[in-house]
Amino acid sequence: MALGILLCWAGLLTFLLAFYRPNWAAPWPYLLALLQMHLYTGLFITAHDAMHGVVSPNKRLNNALGTLAAGLFAYNWFPKMLPKHHDHHRHVATPDDPDYHDGKHPGFLAWFARFAWNYVTVWQVLLMAATYNVLKLFFPQANVIAFWMVPAVLATLQLFFFGTYLPHRGEHAPDNAHKSRSQFRHHVWAFVSCYFFGYHYEHHDQPYLPWWRLWRTKHA
């Protein structure tokens, strides 16, 4: 599954940068950009599953694929993300949760800014800028922006909104052990929106399941 996402992402990006000449008056370039956004999200979901050791039973292969997927998603560094994500699971919705807001600014933008501060590094920004300047030497600048840069930014927002903000915002019942909520069962929308991570309580309850099996845990 991980290899499928990686190959689809790389194949579509190669086509969109090297061969596709978009007609911006037609809907297709925008739909293709959204598809590439979805595959970018899949890269991060693959890295996330590797953090739980469920991409491959071979630990070295699991971590290698996680490192590759995280790196292709805006140069995220898997070894740095790994302990932070496990802190999120251990300390969900507490001051020790790196994905949670500070208790004072639970709005989307303030929370997203804190989330980005915890994960985005100066090196990532510099590497993205350098990569952009190299890519535009070989491919049309409009294609680089529309199909490499914009999908990465939109995927970051998608992951935060569906994978962190909606599941964890607001108050949770005292008996909610995972301090997480879950969207109503709708498997097509759950996949399209964020690879079933709208079923977020289920993920926290059974983190050993890969994303493509998560839908089976949803009963209501």
C-alpha positions, 0 to 999 in steps of 0.5 A: 500500500505504501509503495502504491501511494509513493509510485502514484505520487511520483508518477502523477507529479512527473507527468504534471511537471514534465508533460502536462500543459494545462488549459487554465480555463478548463476544470482539469488542471484544478482537479489534477491539483486536488488529486495530487494534494490527496496523494501528498496527504497519502505520503504523510499518512504513510509516514504516520503509519510507519511511526506505528510500525504498521507499514511493514513487519520488517522494522528497517523497511518500515522506517525506511519507507516512513523516512522516504514518505516524510521526506517527500512531504516537504522534507519532514524528518521522520526520526524527529517526528516519531517521538513527537507523534508518540507524545501525542498519543501518550498525552493527548489533549494535555500540555504535553501533547505537541499537536494540541493548542495551548489551552488559550487559543483553540481557534483554527488559525492560532492552533495551526500556527502552533502546530506548524511551529512545533513541526516546521523547521528552518531547514525545511523552508530552505530546502523547499525554496531551493527545490522550487528554484531548481525545479523551475529551471527544468519545468514550467514555473506555473506547473511547479507552483500549481502541481508541486507547491500548492498541493503540498500546502493544501495537504498540510491544511487537510491533514491538520483540519481533519486529522487534528483540529476536528477530532480534538477541538473543544471539550471531551466527555470525562469517560472519553479515554482518548480525548478524540471524536470521530466523524459519522460513518461515511467511508467514501468521504472518510477516505477522500477527506483524510484516508479514514482519519476522520475516524479518529477515536478509532485510530487512537483506540487501535493505533496498530491498524494501518489507515486502509483497515481503519474503516472496519472499526467504525460502527456508528 
